[in-house]
Amino acid sequence: MQYAPPPPMGPTTEVITRRKKTSLDYICIIFQVIAYLAFILLIIASIRKTKNLNDERATSYALFVIVYIIYLVVEFCSSSCSYLIHKSSAEGIYQKMHRIFSTHPEIIFHCENYHFEIVGRDRERRKQKIVTYREDYSMPYYSARDVSGAFILNCDREVVKNKAYIQLELIEEINFADNISYMDYECVSRDFYMRNRPRDYYMTYSERRIIPGLTRYNLVRIGQSEPSSVNIGFFILATIFMCAEFYKCFVDKLSVPQRFTIRKIISTRYNLNLVDRYQEFMPVLDLYDQQYTYQPQDYNYMNNDYQLDLPTEEDLKRAEQYSNKVPDYQAQSYTYVNGDIKVGVVKDDPSYCSANYSNNLPPGCEQKNRECIEQFAQKYDEQGVLKYPSL
């Protein structure tokens, strides 16, 4: 197998001393303060005795209701709410990460074919989108492997003893292990597009790379015990009584913030279980007081139903052009688990993030797209509207 030279990379896991606030977190703080002010104005309007008492009360009440509703919406959309919804009470960090490491990734191609029709009569006539076909297709492959490397808590050992949870933000990254697998991927995406493009005037095409069941924000128990007051129910009560930001501070005090990238690689031609170079990137957990390793069957995947086609010399030569599409993972540092197992902390390159691969027309499909538009030109106008709509 041939691999690209390693690109310049930075550290996999960013050291976080406290949970980083997003723009939505600041919006939550602002609206809690505004909600307090609106509530104070409502109280003042209720106790004041003026000629326009009813108008003042109505205005204050309306203002408070509007602000309060916005406050509720932004709080329930916050990352803190997501952490609490996905709290692993009965499932410790080992079990949760075991499930993620053992789940094989999916690359899903999606298409939607459609045109427009004029519906209704007289003044009620309007243009309506008519979807004629949808399809999701999961790319088949031979083997996959988790190469996330070492998960290490990014705080002092003394700090961990006083914490009950990890506020775990997981980022998924799915790539190909070799050049020829990337070439096969382009062929599959192109065939999918070519097969479905002639179905209607318009077609949207997109791609998703996912690890089924992975949630971005997770609150994971570290030890054997946990506070009974940390759950989504208490957060809802705190939010209703306009104390959500104070409750968030309480949860943050009990948590270690951590951001970690789950990396999966795919091969259509090789058994990745047999590639020794990935052994140093086996997934392990180093929680200072506790260290966990996983068995090869936990992080390797084989599709026994896949019809394997070993590459020829000609295939390998044609695939060389894709060498810059294949990451060559390197370790920024190492840790020893159980005393003798050396595992690397993987360096990172944001250009290989799974979010970068979507919605682009597959290579070699531009001409097919133009041909289909010309083919439907007699049936549709330039906006894709059916010339003879049903009335």
Secondary structure as UniProt FT lines:
FT   STRAND          10..11
FT   HELIX           23..47
FT   TURN            51..52
FT   HELIX           53..76
FT   HELIX           79..85
FT   STRAND          87..92
FT   HELIX           93..102
FT   STRAND          106..119
FT   HELIX           122..124
FT   STRAND          126..138
FT   STRAND          143..146
FT   STRAND          149..152
FT   HELIX           157..161
FT   STRAND          165..176
FT   HELIX           179..196
FT   HELIX           197..199
FT   STRAND          202..210
FT   TURN            212..213
FT   STRAND          217..221
FT   TURN            228..229
FT   HELIX           232..240
FT   TURN            241..242
FT   HELIX           244..253
FT   STRAND          255..267
FT   HELIX           272..274
FT   HELIX           276..281
FT   STRAND          284..286
FT   STRAND          291..293
FT   HELIX           296..299
FT   STRAND          300..302
FT   TURN            304..305
FT   HELIX           313..319
FT   HELIX           320..325
FT   STRAND          331..337
FT   TURN            338..340
FT   STRAND          341..348
FT   HELIX           350..352
FT   HELIX           354..356
FT   TURN            363..364
FT   HELIX           366..375
FT   TURN            376..379
FT   TURN            382..383
FT   STRAND          385..386
//
